[in-house]
Amino acid sequence: ETFLDFLKANIPGIENQIDLVLWTEGTGIPSDAYEPDSSAYKTIVSLANEFVNGRMPGDDEIAEWQ
């Protein structure tokens, strides 16, 4: 409750922009979360989806990850 009060005081109107209960008490990433827009992120998501389907990324695909 203290954290919610802090958010409401420091981000006016936040309770009208997002579902605070979902964001603070839910599990996983909320469906209305902002998805990053970067080529590295897109590559990672693509490789993760392929992994779920049984494909391991090659060493050359991840060699430069830090």
Contacts in CASP RR format, 6 or more apart in sequence:
PFRMAT RR
TARGET T0000
AUTHOR 0000-0000-0000
METHOD contacts of the structure
MODEL  1
ETFLDFLKANIPGIENQIDLVLWTEGTGIPSDAYEPDSSAYKTIVSLANE
FVNGRMPGDDEIAEWQ
3 24 0 8 1.000
4 20 0 8 1.000
4 24 0 8 1.000
7 14 0 8 1.000
7 20 0 8 1.000
8 14 0 8 1.000
8 15 0 8 1.000
14 20 0 8 1.000
18 30 0 8 1.000
18 32 0 8 1.000
19 30 0 8 1.000
19 32 0 8 1.000
22 30 0 8 1.000
23 30 0 8 1.000
35 41 0 8 1.000
43 61 0 8 1.000
47 57 0 8 1.000
47 61 0 8 1.000
47 62 0 8 1.000
50 57 0 8 1.000
51 57 0 8 1.000
END
